[in-house]
């Protein structure tokens, strides 16, 4: 007599758009995952890719052994649409996210499972380390900038996360699926859309979790390695990241108010320019990138306020 198939406890979801080359390495990394005690599945959300992703996913060779695997297509472009599709499609009680340019530590799922058994949290977040994949780290890339490449570390000890200043990132996070019935889904106006260099959907949903009183657990030994491509090791990438963030926040914060920017915004832009100039003159251009990012942010904020 055949034993009944155990119910799926965990769904590992990877959302991808036109990153077939990066996704291939990520799928290779799944082969090295140590299996948790409870049953799990892999769910890939193809977010309207046109670069050969579908052909890659049609092959069986990347499937982890003895793990149910599904691929679904989400035609609405945008990472938030893809994540919301994962919420709808997941079979597990807990839904874990990682990105299509990441490699998990072998014990990643086991660490999350142990945290669930111990604390039964509504959500979890783990440590993200950066891995320079095909280029060396430039001299201007100071430690303070690594967070903008996805690095996340809230300390070496497990702890509840309770304030807006300690977000989790969806590149390494888990959610009890029931919480989405309470706080809603990912905001489709936030996050990457195609090649647009933007984000914010993960911080937004974390802050909604905290505001609603849900428990979020920091799991430092649940480690993901974010592989950094050479295209992100340019100053222009960081400027563009902050510009787009400012533009989005300017639009949101203006609301239905007048489009003429408030005088204090012009003052803040002037201060940002002055601060960036002083640091570059005093310490050199390898130390001024963070200040220059602030300039890009306020330019974007003002333009978003005025025109979006």
Secondary structure, DSSP 8 states (H G I E B T S, - for coil): ---------EEEEEEESS-HHHHHHHHHHHTT----SS-EEEEEEE-S--SSHHHHHH-STTS-TT-EEEEEE--S-SHHHHHHHHHHH--SSEEEEEETTEEE-TTHHHHHHHHHHHH--SEEEEEEEEEE-SS---TT--GGGGGGGT-B---SS-EE--STTS---TTEEEEEGGGHHHH----TTSS--TT-----HHHHHHHHHHHTT--EEEEEEEEEEEEE-GGGSSHHHHHHHHHHHHHHHHHHHHTTS-SS--HHHHHHHHHHHHHHHHHHHHH-GGG-HHHHHHHHHHHHHHHHHHH-
